[in-house]
C-alpha cells in the first residue's frame, strides 16, 4: 500500500475501486505509529477505537451512506477536546483532565465520517515554536531526527510527515500550524480569524487562536475547511454566514499579482538557503505570468514584540483558571489554600508557560498596562492597516514562512528569544486576522524542507486556496 497518499482524492479512488478498505488504511497508519513511535509525535493513539470505527465506515461506504471524509484518518492536537478522551494541552497541570464534551471541530469531522487516530504532542498550551516545551517530551523531525519539527503543532505535523495519518488538525496562534508545516515540507493552512469555531479548544490567546490544518495538498485543506467552518452558537466571534463549498469550487487561478516584503529577504537572520529558494520561486512565478513586486513593510521589526506582549497578556488571563482547585493537577505538597495555588501552578506549569504568564501579568499590572499593552494594541492596528493597504493593491502577500530551516534540537533552551524570532513572518497574518498558507518550497537539492507563505484578504480563503493549488501544480 502507498505509504503517503498525495491527496484524499487518491484515497477515495482506491476505496471506490476496492483496492483498499478503510480498515486496511487504519491498520497501515497504526503500524506506522508503532514504527515511528520514537519521534514522539503522538501522546495517545486510539487504536482499538479507530479500527472499530473503520469497520463501521466500510459498511457505510458499501451502503452509499458515508460522509465526505469517509476514509480520512486524522490526528488532532492535544489541546482539542474529544469527549471521553484526555486533553492535556501537553501540560502536567491537565494530565488527568478527561473531556466531558467534544469541540465543534471534532463533532463536525466525526459527522462526516473522519477517523481520529490519536492526539498529538505539542508545545505546552501552544507556547513554543519547536515542540520542545511539552510535558510529554520533545518531538523529532522525520526529515532529520536531530532537528525540531517546529511548533506548537509539531506532533501534528510529524504525524502527517511520517505517514502516521493522512491529515492533522492543529491550532495556529502566531504560526503554530504554518511554521511546523514549513519545517516538515507540508501544507499548513490558517483561515481567517472567525472562520472555524474555537469552542472546545483549550485557549492560549483568545483574540489570536484559530484552528488550522496540516495536509499534503491544497485540495485536502479546502475539504477540511468546508467541513469545519460555519456558524456555531458556542462561539460569538464567528462569521455568521453559511460555509462555502471550498472543495468543489477549488480550481487553479493564476496568474495573479503578489507583493513580496523586501525586508523579509534583506534582514539579518534570514538564512541563505531561504533567500535563494525565495528568489528562485519569485522568478518562477514571474516567468509563469504572475506580477511579483517588492513592497516595504516598515513595521516588520515590531510584529514579534507586539504579538508577544498581547498573547502573553491574554495567556495570563486564560490560564488563571488552572489553580489546583477545580480540576487538573493539585500539588500533594499543598498545606493551605494559598499553597494549593502556588504549588499547583509552579509544579504543574512548565518553564516557558510560567515565563509567559508572569510576563503577561506584569504587562497587565497597574502602571505598566499603558506602557506595554495599550501600545501593543495600537501597533496591532497599524500593522493591520498597513497590511490591508498592500492587499488593496495586490492579490496576495508573499514571504518565507520561516527565516531559516528547522534548527537543531536544544537551541531554544539556550535562548528563547531566538525561538520567538522564528515567528517573524507568520505573526503578521495573525495580528491582522488574515488567512495564510504555508506551501513547500524546495529548490535546493539536499536541503531541509522550507516553506513559502501566502496571505490574502479577510475571508478570501477560496482565492487563496485556488492560488495554492496553482502554485503547487506549477512546482
C-alpha positions in Angstrom: 0.0 0.0 0.0 1.1 3.6 -0.7 2.7 5.0 2.5 1.5 8.5 1.8 -1.4 9.4 -0.5 -0.8 12.8 -2.2 -4.5 13.8 -1.6 -7.7 12.4 -0.3 -9.0 12.1 -3.8 -6.5 9.3 -4.3 -7.8 7.5 -1.2 -11.4 7.9 -2.4 -10.4 6.4 -5.8 -8.8 3.4 -4.2 -11.8 2.9 -1.8 -14.2 3.1 -4.7 -12.3 0.6 -6.8 -11.9 -1.8 -3.8 -8.1 -1.5 -4.0 -8.1 -0.8 -0.2 -10.6 -0.7 2.7 -10.9 1.9 5.5 -9.9 -0.9 7.9 -6.7 -1.6 5.9 -5.9 2.1 5.8 -6.2 2.4 9.6 -4.1 -0.7 10.2 -1.4 0.7 7.9 -1.4 4.0 9.8 -1.3 2.2 13.1 1.7 0.2 12.0 3.4 3.5 11.1 2.6 4.9 14.6 4.4 1.9 16.2 7.3 2.0 13.7 7.9 5.7 14.4 6.9 6.0 18.0 10.4 7.3 18.8 9.6 10.5 17.0 7.2 11.2 19.9 4.5 12.7 17.7 1.6 11.1 19.5 0.7 11.5 23.1 -2.0 8.8 22.8 -3.1 6.5 19.9 -6.8 5.5 19.8 -6.0 2.1 18.1 -9.0 0.0 19.1 -11.5 2.8 18.7 -10.1 3.7 15.2 -10.3 0.1 14.0 -13.9 -0.3 15.3 -14.9 3.0 13.6 -13.2 1.9 10.3 -15.3 -1.3 10.2 -18.5 0.8 10.5 -17.4 3.2 7.8 -16.6 0.4 5.4 -20.2 -0.7 5.8 -21.5 2.8 5.2 -19.4 3.1 2.1 -20.9 -0.1 0.7 -24.4 1.2 1.6 -23.7 4.5 -0.1 -24.4 6.5 3.1 -20.8 7.6 4.1 -19.9 11.2 4.7 -17.5 13.5 2.9 -14.5 12.4 4.9 -15.1 8.6 4.9 -11.6 7.0 4.9 -9.7 10.1 6.0 -7.6 9.3 9.0 -6.8 12.4 11.1 -4.8 13.3 14.1 -5.8 16.1 16.5 -3.6 18.4 18.6 -3.6 17.7 22.3 -5.5 21.0 23.0 -8.6 20.0 21.1 -11.4 18.4 23.2 -12.7 15.0 22.2 -15.4 13.6 24.6 -14.2 10.7 26.7 -10.6 11.3 25.9 -7.8 13.1 27.8 -6.9 16.6 26.6 -3.8 17.9 28.4 -2.5 20.7 26.1 0.7 18.7 26.7 0.9 20.1 30.3 1.3 18.4 33.6 -1.4 20.6 35.0 -4.1 19.0 32.8 -2.6 15.4 32.7 -5.7 13.9 34.3 -8.3 16.0 32.5 -10.9 14.0 30.6 -13.0 15.9 28.2 -16.7 15.9 29.1 -17.7 17.2 25.6 -16.2 17.4 22.1 -15.1 20.5 20.4 -17.2 21.7 17.5 -14.5 20.8 15.0 -14.3 17.2 16.3 -18.1 16.9 16.1 -18.1 18.2 12.5 -15.2 15.9 11.5 -16.9 12.8 13.0 -20.3 13.7 11.4 -18.6 13.4 8.0 -17.0 10.0 9.0 -13.4 11.1 9.6 -11.4 8.7 11.8 -9.4 10.3 14.6 -6.4 8.1 15.2 -4.9 9.9 18.2 -3.9 13.1 19.9 -0.6 14.7 19.1 2.2 16.2 21.2 2.5 20.0 21.2 4.3 22.8 23.0 2.5 23.2 26.3 -0.7 25.3 25.9 0.6 26.1 22.4 3.5 28.2 23.7 6.6 27.4 21.6 8.0 27.2 18.1 10.0 24.0 18.4 7.8 21.4 20.2 10.4 21.3 23.0 8.1 22.8 25.7 6.0 19.7 26.3 5.4 17.7 29.5 5.5 14.7 27.2 9.0 15.4 25.8 10.3 16.6 22.5 9.1 15.7 19.1 11.7 14.9 16.4 11.6 16.0 12.8 11.1 12.9 10.4 13.4 14.6 7.8 16.3 14.8 10.3 15.8 13.5 13.8 18.4 15.8 15.2 16.2 18.8 14.4 12.9 20.2 15.7 9.7 19.9 13.8 8.5 23.4 14.6 5.7 24.3 17.0 3.5 24.4 18.6 1.7 21.9 16.4 4.9 19.9 15.9 3.5 16.5 16.7 0.6 17.1 14.3 3.0 18.0 11.5 5.2 15.0 12.1 2.2 12.6 12.2 1.5 13.6 8.6 5.1 13.9 7.6 5.9 10.4 8.7 2.8 8.9 7.2 1.1 8.0 10.5 -2.2 9.6 9.4 -3.4 11.4 6.3 -4.1 14.9 7.7 -3.9 16.7 11.1 -5.9 19.4 12.8 -3.8 21.9 14.8 -4.2 25.4 16.2 -2.4 28.5 15.0 -2.0 31.4 17.3 1.1 33.1 15.7 2.2 30.4 13.2 1.7 27.2 15.1 0.3 25.4 12.1 2.2 27.1 9.3 5.7 27.0 10.8 5.8 23.3 11.6 4.3 22.6 8.2 7.2 24.5 6.6 9.8 22.6 8.7 8.2 19.3 7.6 7.6 20.0 3.9 3.7 20.1 4.2 0.8 22.5 3.5 -0.1 24.4 6.7 -3.3 26.5 6.4 -4.7 29.1 8.9 -8.1 30.5 7.8 -9.3 34.0 8.7 -9.9 34.5 12.4 -13.6 33.8 13.0 -13.9 31.1 10.2 -13.7 28.0 12.4 -15.3 27.6 15.9 -12.9 27.7 18.8 -15.5 26.0 21.1 -13.7 23.1 22.8 -10.2 24.4 22.1 -8.1 24.9 25.1 -7.3 28.7 25.0 -3.9 30.3 24.9 -4.6 33.8 23.4 -8.3 34.2 22.5 -8.0 37.0 20.0 -5.4 35.1 18.0 -6.2 31.3 18.4 -7.5 29.7 15.2 -8.0 26.1 14.2 -5.9 25.2 11.2 -5.0 22.2 9.0 -1.8 20.3 8.1 -2.1 18.3 4.8 -0.2 17.3 1.7 -2.4 19.2 -0.7 -4.5 22.3 -1.2 -7.5 20.1 -2.0 -7.4 18.5 1.4 -7.1 21.9 3.1 -10.1 23.1 1.2 -12.1 20.0 2.0 -11.4 20.2 5.8 -12.2 23.9 5.8 -15.5 23.2 4.1 -16.4 20.6 6.8 -15.2 22.6 9.9 -16.2 26.2 9.1 -19.5 27.9 9.6 -21.6 29.5 12.4 -21.6 27.9 15.8 -23.8 29.1 18.7 -21.0 28.4 21.1 -18.6 30.9 19.5 -19.8 34.5 19.1 -16.6 35.6 17.2 -17.5 33.5 14.1 -18.7 35.0 10.8 -22.4 34.4 10.7 -22.7 33.0 7.2 -23.1 29.6 5.7 -19.8 27.9 4.9 -18.8 27.9 1.2 -18.2 24.8 -0.9 -14.4 25.4 -0.8 -13.5 22.0 -2.1 -15.9 21.7 -5.0 -15.1 25.3 -6.0 -11.4 24.7 -5.9 -9.6 25.4 -9.2 -6.1 26.8 -10.1 -6.5 30.6 -10.6 -3.1 32.0 -11.7 -1.6 34.2 -12.8 -2.1 36.8 -10.0 -0.4 39.9 -8.5 1.8 39.3 -5.5 3.7 41.6 -3.2 6.8 40.2 -1.5 8.0 42.1 1.5 11.5 43.1 0.6 12.7 43.3 4.2 11.9 39.6 4.6 14.8 38.8 2.2 17.1 41.6 3.3 17.1 41.5 7.0 19.8 39.8 9.1 18.9 36.3 10.3 17.3 35.1 7.1 19.2 32.0 6.0 20.9 31.9 2.6 19.0 28.8 1.6 15.7 30.5 2.4 16.8 33.6 0.5 17.9 31.6 -2.6 14.8 29.5 -2.6 12.5 32.5 -2.3 14.3 34.4 -5.2 14.1 31.2 -7.3 10.3 30.9 -6.6 9.8 34.6 -7.4 11.4 34.2 -10.8 9.4 31.0 -11.4 6.2 32.8 -10.7 7.1 35.8 -12.8 8.0 33.5 -15.7 4.5 32.0 -15.5 3.0 35.4 -16.0 2.4 36.5 -12.4 3.2 40.0 -11.2 5.5 39.7 -8.3 6.8 43.0 -6.9 8.7 44.1 -3.8 6.9 46.3 -1.2 8.2 47.8 2.0 6.7 46.9 5.3 8.3 49.3 7.8 6.7 47.6 10.8 8.4 44.2 10.4 10.6 44.7 13.4 7.6 45.4 15.6 5.4 42.4 14.7 7.1 40.0 17.1 7.2 42.4 20.2 3.5 43.4 19.6 2.5 39.8 19.2 4.2 38.5 22.3 3.0 41.4 24.5 -0.6 40.8 23.5 -0.5 37.0 23.6 1.3 36.9 27.0 -1.3 39.2 28.4 -4.1 37.1 27.1 -2.4 33.9 28.4 -2.1 35.4 31.9 -5.9 35.8 31.9 -6.8 32.5 30.2 -4.5 30.3 32.3 -5.7 31.8 35.7 -8.4 29.2 35.8 -5.8 26.4 36.3 -5.4 26.9 40.1 -5.4 23.4 41.5 -8.9 23.8 43.0 -11.5 23.0 40.3 -9.8 20.4 38.0 -6.5 19.4 36.8 -3.3 18.9 38.8 -3.3 19.7 42.5 0.0 19.6 44.4 0.2 16.8 47.0 2.6 19.1 48.9 -0.1 21.8 49.5 -1.0 22.6 53.1 -3.4 25.5 52.8 -5.4 27.4 50.2 -2.6 29.8 49.3 -0.1 26.9 49.0 -2.6 25.0 46.8 -2.5 27.9 44.3 1.2 28.5 44.5 2.5 24.9 44.5 -0.1 23.5 42.0 0.7 26.2 39.4 4.5 26.2 40.0 4.7 22.4 39.8 2.0 22.0 37.1 3.2 24.5 34.5 6.4 24.2 32.6 9.2 26.8 32.4 8.0 28.5 29.2 4.4 28.8 30.3 5.4 30.2 33.7 7.6 32.7 31.9 4.8 33.9 29.6 2.2 34.0 32.4 4.4 36.1 34.6 5.3 38.5 31.8 1.7 38.7 30.9 0.7 39.5 34.5 3.4 42.2 34.6 2.2 43.7 31.3 -1.4 44.0 32.7 -0.4 45.3 36.1 -1.1 48.9 37.2 1.5 51.3 35.9 2.6 49.1 33.0 -0.7 48.5 31.2 -0.5 51.7 29.1 3.3 51.4 28.6 3.0 47.9 27.1 -0.4 46.5 26.4 -2.0 49.7 25.1 1.0 50.5 22.9 1.0 46.9 21.5 -2.7 47.2 20.7 -2.0 50.5 18.8 0.8 48.8 16.9 -1.5 45.9 16.1 -3.9 48.4 14.5 -1.1 50.0 12.4 0.1 46.5 11.3 -3.4 45.7 10.3 -3.9 48.9 8.3 -0.6 48.7 6.5 -1.3 45.0 5.6 -4.7 45.9 4.3 -3.2 48.7 2.2 -0.9 46.2 0.5 -3.7 43.8 -0.2 -5.8 46.6 -1.8 -3.1 46.8 -4.5 -2.2 43.1 -4.7 -4.0 39.7 -4.5 -1.5 38.2 -2.1 1.4 38.9 0.2 4.4 36.6 -0.2 7.1 35.9 2.4 9.2 33.0 3.6 7.3 31.1 6.3 10.4 30.9 8.5 13.7 32.8 8.3 15.7 29.5 8.3 15.3 25.7 8.0 14.5 23.7 11.1 17.1 24.3 13.8 18.9 21.7 15.9 17.1 20.3 18.9 18.1 22.1 22.1 18.7 25.6 20.7 15.6 27.1 22.3 16.7 26.2 25.8 19.8 28.4 25.3 18.0 31.5 24.1 14.2 31.5 24.0 14.2 34.9 22.1 15.8 33.2 19.1 12.8 30.9 19.1 10.4 33.8 19.3 12.0 35.3 16.2 11.1 32.2 14.2 7.6 33.7 14.1 8.6 37.0 12.5 6.9 36.2 9.1 3.9 34.3 10.4 2.6 36.7 13.1 1.7 39.4 10.6 -1.3 37.5 9.4 -2.2 36.6 13.0 -2.1 40.2 14.2 -4.2 41.2 11.2 -6.6 38.3 11.4 -5.9 37.2 7.8 -5.9 33.8 6.1 -2.5 32.5 5.4 -1.0 29.3 4.0 2.5 27.8 4.0 3.5 25.8 0.9 6.5 23.6 0.4 9.4 25.4 -1.3 12.3 23.1 -2.1 14.5 24.5 -4.8 17.9 23.5 -3.5 18.8 19.8 -3.6 19.8 18.2 -0.3 18.4 20.9 1.9 15.8 20.5 4.7 12.2 21.3 3.9 11.4 25.0 3.5 8.1 26.9 3.3 6.8 29.9 1.4 3.8 31.8 2.9 0.9 33.5 1.1 -1.6 35.8 2.9 -4.8 37.1 1.5 -7.7 39.5 2.4 -10.1 38.5 5.2 -12.4 35.7 4.3 -10.7 35.3 0.9 -9.9 31.7 1.6 -11.3 30.5 -1.7 -8.9 32.6 -3.8 -6.0 31.8 -1.5 -6.6 28.0 -1.8 -7.1 28.3 -5.5 -3.8 30.0 -5.9 -2.2 27.5 -3.6 -3.4 24.8 -5.9 -2.0 26.7 -8.9 1.3 27.2 -7.1 1.7 23.5 -6.2 0.8 22.5 -9.7 3.4 24.9 -11.0 6.1 23.4 -8.8 
